[in-house]
């Protein structure tokens, strides 16, 4: 869906990236100033790089080697920024209707109503932007972009300007958008939590270069990237499905690694979910633990041991078909005689569900 090559020399920095993905949602992740926004600006047409070949959904939007430069207004890209950029003199309905004139097809009330329902905007249609919360305003901006019938959505730090409560309000709608619309998306973020919850593929960008790219689970489970993510964010993402809600308030999720037990969640039995397992929350034992209060104890074998600073290592363990990472101190590494191929038990102290649902 995306094949993006770009090179540009700025005064004091350079940008040289090639990102390719066929995933529904591609995330560009990295620190501020890494070059992510320059790539988006080249896509939308507000930045003219010295070299670029930019293809989206099979269409070439820019190819400096062939003198192809599709005008900005014909690129059909819906862009959502940190600030919603709504027309203050129009109601929510007016902002949404304004976008329809840029769509390729005949205006349909059904499309308008579907977008309003999809984003939960029924109650605010007659309000003006000044009366909306940050989360509501962003949902209107997303709806406006969808109604312009774009070939792709570009989300440039869409959650950066709103507080945590508003983030939790809008993320379920972005997940619904991902599930229900066959619309490719690029998400730019410097917040790994947003990437984990929304992306299918991820490209890590730093100092104008692609550090690593690929499927989200594969990139996050790469122990060599622990210093890029840092000790608080290094960890794996695994997929599973809900098998039961137990009477004692525990939800059971089946994964390849083993049964995952979480505090009860508002998700239907049978639903597919995504779970994040942080390396700092995983303990390793050479013997099966007995008499612990921990509910998540899995069996695996060591695939690799990677140095992670002066005090310890990152251990990559294969549990079923999943890879789980664990931080281990040098002292524990020696005491447990951990080595590649060794069988171990994992005690997972904490799990988090990354796919919140909305009714």
N, C-alpha and C positions, 0 to 999 in steps of 0.2 A: 504493500500500500504506500510505503514511503521509501524513496531512494534519494538521499540528500547528500550532495558533495559540494563543499564550499572551501575556498581558500581566500584569505584577505590579509594584507599587511597593514596594520594600524601604525601609528607613530611609535608606540613603545611596546606593542604586543602583536601577535599574529594569531590567526584562526585557520586551522587546517583540519577539517572533519569530514568523515564519510559515515553516514548513519543509514542503515537499511533495515526495514522491518515490514513484515506482512501481518503484524498483530493489529487487533482492533484499537488498542490504546498503547501508544508508544510514549514513554516518559523520557525526558531529557533532564537528568539529575546532576547537580553539581553546585559548588559554592557560587555566590554572587560574583560576577565578573568573569565567569568561566567561558562565556561565549554562547550560552544558550539563547539569550534574547536576540543576539545578532542573527542567529539562524532563523528564528521566527520572523524577524523583520525582513530578511531576504525573501522568505516565503510569501509574506503578505505584500511585498513590493515597496516597502519604505526604506530599504537599504540596498545599494547596488554593489555587490562584492566584485572583486577583480576577476575571480573565477567561480563559477557555480554551474552545477547541473542539478536541478531540483524537479523531482517527479513525485506527483501525488495521485494515487488511485489510477495509475496508468497514463496520466496526462503530464506532459512536460510543460512546466510553468516558466522555467528559466534555464537557458543553456547558452552560456557566453561563448562556447566554442562554435555554435551554429547560429549565433545572432538571433536566438529565439528569446523573446521577452514578452510574455502575455501581460497586457495592461492590468494594473491592480484591480480595477473594477470588474474584470472578466475572469479573475482567478477563482472566484466562488469559494472563498475560504471564510468561515465564520470565526472571528477572533474574539475571545473573552479575556479581558485584562483584569488586573488587580482591582481597579475601580470600575464600576459597572458602566459608566459613561452613557447613562440614559438621558433622554431629552426631558429636561425638567418641566417644560410647559405642557407636556402630554401626560395623559393617564397611562397606567400600565397597559391597558388595552390599546391605546394609541401607539405606544412604543412597539408593541408586538405587531400591530397592523402595518406599521410603517415598513417593517422588514419584508412584508409580502410582495411589495412592488419589485423587489430584486430577485424573486424566485423565478425559475424557468417555466413553471407550470401555471395553469390557471388558478387564481385564488379560490380556495375551498374553505368553507366554514368548518368542514370536518377536520382539516389539518390544524386550523387554529384551535379548535376545541380539544383535539388530541394533545397538542403541546401544553395547553392550559392544564389539562388533567395530569399529564405526565409530570409536570413540575409543581403541581399543587398551588396554582395561582388564582383559583376561582374567587377567593375572598378578597383579593386585592386589585381586581381588574379596574375598579373605578378610582383607585387611589393614585396620587402623584408620587414621583420618586422620593421627594423630601420626607414623606411619611413612612417609608419602608425601612425595615431593618436591613443590615448589611447582607444577611443571607437571602432575604426576599429580593433585594435589588440584583444580586448575582443570578438568582434564578430567572428573573425577567431578562437579564442580559443573555443568558443561555437560550431562553425561549426565542428571543429576537433573532439570535444567530441561526437557530434551527429553521425558523420560518423563512429565512432567506434562501433555503434549500442549497446549502453549501456542499461541496464535494468532500470537505473535511472540516473538523473543528480544531482550532488552535487555542489552547487554554494556557495563557501566560500568567503563571502564579495566581490563579483565580481565587485562592483561599488566603493569600498572604495578608490582605488588608482587613480581615475580619477576625474577631476573637474566637476562642476555642468553642464556645457555645454555638456560635453561628456556623463554625466549621462542621460541627456534629449535626447541625440542621441541614446543611447543603450536601454533604457527602452521600447520604442515601439517594438523593435525587440524581447525582452524577452516576452512581452505580445503576440506577434504574435506566438512565439514558444509555449507558453502555450495554445493558442487557436487551433493551427493547428497540433500539435504532441501529440499523446497519450502516453506521457512520464512523469512518476512521477518525481518530483523535490523536493529537499530540499534546501532552501535558508537560509544561515546564514547571519545575519546582526545585527548591533547595531544601525542602522538608521531606525526609525519607518516609515519614509516616503517611503522607499523601500519596507518594509513589506506590508504597506497598498496598494501599487500599484500592487503588484505581488502575494501575498499569498491568499490561500483559508482558510487554517487552520494555527494557530500560537501556539507555545509553548513558554511561557515566562520562561527564565532560569536566575537564579541569585544565586551566591555563591554555585554552584554545585547542585541546586535543581530546580525542576519544580514548579514555582509559580502558573501558571494557563495554561491550554491548552484547545483548542476547536476551533470552527468556528471563523474566524477573526471578523465578526460583533459582535458575542456574547461576545468575550473577550474584544474588544475595548469599548463596551457599558456597561461594568461592572463598576459601580461607585466606587467599593471598590479598584480598581486598579489605581485610579487617582494619588496617590502618587508614584506609580511605574513609570508611564508615565511622570509625571510632569505637571505643569499647562499649558505649551505651546503646549503639544502634546495630552493631554486627549481629547477624542472626539469620535463620532460615525462614522461608515461607513454605508451608505445605498445604495441600488441598485435601479436603475430606467431605463427608456428607453426614448430616444429622440422622442418627438412628433412634434416639429416644430422649424423652424428657422424663426424668425419674421423679418420683414423689418427694424426694428429699431436696429438690431444688437444683439438681445437677443435670446438665445436658451432656449426652454422650455423642461423640463424633467419631466416626470410623475413618482412620487414615492408614496409609501404608505402613507408617511407623508403629502404629498401635492405637488402641482406644484413647481418645483425648476427652478428659472430663473438665467441663467448665461450669461456672455458675450459670444457672438457667438463662437462656437467651430467647428472644422473641423471634424464632425462626421455625418454619414448619419442618416436621420430620420428612426426610428425603431430600431436603434442600442442600445444594452444594455450597460449601463455605471455604474460606481461606483463613488459615491460622498462622500467626507469627510466633516463632520460638526464638527468643533472644539468647545469644551465647552466654551472657552473664547469668541467665536463669537456669542453666543446665549443669547438674553435678554428675560426676562419673564414679561408678563403683565397679570393681572387678568381680564382686559377688552380688547375687541378687539381694537387694535390700529387704529386710524384714522388720515389721513393726514401725513403719513410718506413717505419718499422716498424709504424705504426698499421694495424690491419686494417679499421677501420670508417671509411670515407670515403664520404660521401653528397653528393648534389647537391641544391640547393634554391634558393629565391628568397626575398628579404626581404619580409615582410608588414608589419612595423612595427618602429619603434625607439623604445623607451621609456626615459626617464631613470631611473636607479637609483642615486641618491646623487651625491655630488660627483665621484667618480672615473670613472664609466662609465655604460653603458646596458645594457638587455636587448634583444637582437635576436630577433625572432620570425621563424623561417624555415619555410616550407612545403616539406616533402620528401614527394613523393607526396601522400597525403591526411593525413599526420601533420604536426603542428606541433612543432618543436624550438626550445628557447630556448638562447641563448648570452649569457654576460656578456662584454662588450667594453669595454676602457678608452676614454676619450675620445681618447687619443692614437692608438690603433689605428683608431678610428672615422674619424678624419681621414686617417690614412695610407692606409687601404684605400678611402677614398672610398665608404663604405657608405651606401646610400640605399634607400628603399622601391622594390621592383621589381627590384633588382639581383640577378643570378645569382651564386651562391657555391658553394664546396665546404666541407663540414663535416668536420673531423677530430675524431672522438669518441674521447677518450683512455680513457674507462672506461664500461662498461655494467654494470648489475646486474639480475639476474633477480629478480622479486618473487614468483614463484609456486613455492616449494619443493614437492617431491612426497614422498609417503610410499608405501611398498609395501603 
